[in-house]
Every structure is written in C-alpha cells, then in structure tokens.
C-alpha cells in the first residue's frame, strides 16, 4: 500500500496536482459489496477479513462466546484450536487458502487475535 503524506514530494513536483492512485487488482476470493452487506445483516457480532500476502482474502464472522468456548475446549494444542475457530467462523473467500498450508498458517496467526480478545490488527467490516 502506498502511503500519502500531507506534503507529498511527488505531488509538488508536477505543479501541486494529485496523482491518481493506481487501480487495485481484486483479491482472490473477494466478495461483492452486496454479499458483504448480507453477511453483516446475518452476523450481528460483525464480520472481518484477512488478506494473505499472496493476494487471497478470507471472510469471517466474529465468534460468539459459544464458538470461542468450543474452539478452546477442542484440544490443548494451539493449532487444533485455531483450526476449529477457522472452521466455525469462516463465511467466505478464497478456497485456495484451505489447501495451502503457508497461507492457512498465516490466517491462523491473524485469527489468533480473536481468541486473545484483541482487535488491533484486524479489519472489522
């Protein structure tokens, strides 16, 4: 992501005009605005997305207390807990993430914050 600052040197070099941002390629598995709106109405606790470095996106509903309890009670192994939470809360996105261990572990690392109760690094929709 390109950062823009208040005094962007690139903007001042061309006479002060703003340079248009390049159009972003859609993420693999990206849902439509209509689908996201539907999910938001279906899941009252909210939804969030996780985007992998490879450009795949996965959507999740925020877990309720029962889902967190279920994930935590499955095993003393942290990976098994994250697999359970992933399965209980995934609502859409790229199916390729399910098949690729590298991407899946990256997503697990991010959704771990939901078990910890921290939302600082997640994007709530």
KAJOFEN-V984021 format. One record per pair of residues at least 24 apart in sequence whose ideal C-beta (glycine too) atoms are under 6 Angstrom apart, sorted by the first residue. I is the first residue (numbers start at 1). J is the second residue. Records with the same first field share a line. If there is no record, write none. Layout:
I->J / J
This chain:
27->51 / 55 / 57
28->55 / 56 / 94
29->56 / 57 / 93 / 94
30->57
31->92
39->91
46->124
47->125
48->122 / 123 / 124
49->123
50->107 / 110
52->103 / 106
54->103
56->94 / 96 / 97
57->93
58->93 / 97 / 107
59->91 / 92 / 93
60->89 / 90
61->89 / 91
63->89 / 114
82->108
85->111
